[in-house]
Amino acid sequence: VVLRPSIATFENIPVELTDPKNGSVEKVSLNMVAQINTSDTEVTIEPVDPSDLQTIVSALQTHYPQSSAVIDNSKSPPAIVIKMIRVTKQYREHLAGVAKSKTVSAKQQLSDLFGTFNKKLNKAKNDGVVDADSYHGA
């Protein structure tokens, strides 16, 4: 199984571009300065201006630090390639097991919490701290 990338995931990433003439900084969406293509195994980002490559890589790393954005100079013009990881059945089963164990643990913690609360409430009722009306309202 491969997680299928979506162009929408990347197109609105803000990229800060510096105007070489006057030094002003402008923040624009990635889709305004690059063409974004996806396949089952990778996302390819082709900047309109090749001098923006490093700026776009920095923006990607800022917003998606776990991404492995790499400049591919073998393409003409150079492009940024992000490889999509394969998710194996074994890894999915591992993640499902982790999720199940966390769920069981959370259920046990809730059960313990309610048990502790009920013991304290019953003790307060038996000690006369809580009257019967309050006890049934809790």
C-alpha positions as CSV (number, residue, x, y, z in Angstrom):
1,V,0.0,0.0,0.0
2,V,1.2,3.5,-0.8
3,L,-0.1,6.6,0.8
4,R,-1.4,8.6,-2.2
5,P,-0.2,12.2,-2.1
6,S,-2.6,15.0,-2.8
7,I,-1.6,18.3,-4.5
8,A,-3.8,20.1,-2.1
9,T,-1.5,19.0,0.7
10,F,1.3,21.1,-0.8
11,E,-0.2,23.9,-2.9
12,N,-1.0,26.3,-0.1
13,I,2.4,26.1,1.7
14,P,3.6,29.7,2.2
15,V,6.9,30.4,0.5
16,E,8.8,33.6,1.3
17,L,10.4,35.1,-1.8
18,T,12.9,38.0,-1.7
19,D,12.8,40.4,-4.6
20,P,16.4,40.7,-5.8
21,K,15.8,44.3,-7.0
22,N,14.6,45.9,-3.8
23,G,15.1,43.2,-1.1
24,S,11.4,43.1,-0.1
25,V,10.0,39.8,1.1
26,E,6.7,38.5,-0.3
27,K,4.8,35.5,1.1
28,V,3.1,33.5,-1.7
29,S,1.5,30.0,-2.0
30,L,3.7,27.3,-3.4
31,N,1.3,26.8,-6.3
32,M,1.9,30.4,-7.4
33,V,5.7,29.7,-7.9
34,A,5.8,26.1,-8.8
35,Q,4.1,23.3,-10.7
36,I,3.2,20.4,-8.4
37,N,2.8,16.9,-9.9
38,T,2.0,13.7,-8.0
39,S,2.3,10.0,-8.7
40,D,1.9,6.9,-6.5
41,T,5.5,7.0,-5.3
42,E,6.5,10.7,-5.3
43,V,5.6,14.4,-5.4
44,T,7.5,16.5,-7.9
45,I,7.7,20.3,-7.5
46,E,9.0,22.2,-10.5
47,P,9.7,25.9,-9.6
48,V,8.9,28.5,-12.3
49,D,12.2,30.2,-11.4
50,P,15.0,27.6,-10.7
51,S,16.6,30.1,-8.3
52,D,13.7,29.5,-5.9
53,L,14.6,25.8,-5.4
54,Q,16.3,26.2,-2.1
55,T,13.7,28.6,-0.8
56,I,11.0,26.1,-1.6
57,V,12.9,23.3,0.0
58,S,13.2,25.4,3.2
59,A,9.4,26.1,3.2
60,L,8.7,22.4,2.8
61,Q,11.0,21.5,5.7
62,T,9.4,24.2,7.8
63,H,5.8,23.0,7.2
64,Y,6.5,19.3,6.8
65,P,9.8,18.5,8.7
66,Q,9.3,14.8,8.3
67,S,9.3,15.1,4.4
68,S,12.4,14.1,2.5
69,A,12.4,17.0,0.0
70,V,15.5,16.5,-2.3
71,I,16.6,18.7,-5.2
72,D,16.9,16.4,-8.3
73,N,19.4,18.0,-10.7
74,S,19.1,15.2,-13.2
75,K,15.8,16.7,-14.4
76,S,15.7,19.6,-16.7
77,P,14.9,22.0,-15.2
78,P,15.9,20.9,-11.7
79,A,13.0,19.9,-9.5
80,I,12.2,19.0,-5.9
81,V,11.3,15.4,-5.4
82,I,9.5,14.0,-2.3
83,K,9.4,10.2,-2.1
84,M,6.4,8.6,-0.6
85,I,7.1,5.8,1.8
86,R,5.5,2.4,1.3
87,V,3.4,1.2,4.1
88,T,3.6,-2.6,4.4
89,K,0.9,-4.9,5.8
90,Q,3.3,-5.8,8.6
91,Y,3.7,-2.1,9.6
92,R,-0.1,-1.4,9.4
93,E,-0.6,-4.4,11.6
94,H,2.0,-3.1,14.1
95,L,0.2,0.3,14.1
96,A,-3.1,-1.3,14.7
97,G,-1.7,-3.3,17.6
98,V,-0.2,-0.1,19.1
99,A,-3.6,1.6,18.7
100,K,-5.4,-1.3,20.3
101,S,-3.1,-1.5,23.3
102,K,-3.4,2.3,23.9
103,T,-7.2,1.9,23.7
104,V,-7.2,-1.0,26.2
105,S,-4.9,1.0,28.5
106,A,-7.2,4.1,28.3
107,K,-10.3,2.0,29.1
108,Q,-8.5,0.5,32.1
109,Q,-7.5,3.9,33.3
110,L,-11.0,5.2,33.0
111,S,-12.4,2.2,34.8
112,D,-9.8,2.7,37.6
113,L,-10.8,6.4,37.8
114,F,-14.5,5.6,38.1
115,G,-13.8,2.9,40.6
116,T,-11.8,5.3,42.8
117,F,-14.5,8.0,42.5
118,N,-17.3,5.5,43.5
119,K,-15.3,4.3,46.5
120,K,-14.7,7.8,47.7
121,L,-18.4,8.7,47.1
122,N,-19.6,5.6,49.0
123,K,-17.3,6.4,51.9
124,A,-18.5,10.0,52.0
125,K,-22.1,8.7,52.0
126,N,-21.4,6.2,54.8
127,D,-19.6,8.9,56.8
128,G,-22.6,11.2,56.5
129,V,-20.6,13.8,54.5
130,V,-22.9,13.4,51.5
131,D,-26.7,13.1,51.9
132,A,-28.8,10.6,49.9
133,D,-30.1,13.2,47.4
134,S,-26.6,14.4,46.6
135,Y,-25.4,10.8,46.4
136,H,-28.0,9.9,43.7
137,G,-27.3,13.1,41.8
138,A,-23.6,12.3,41.4
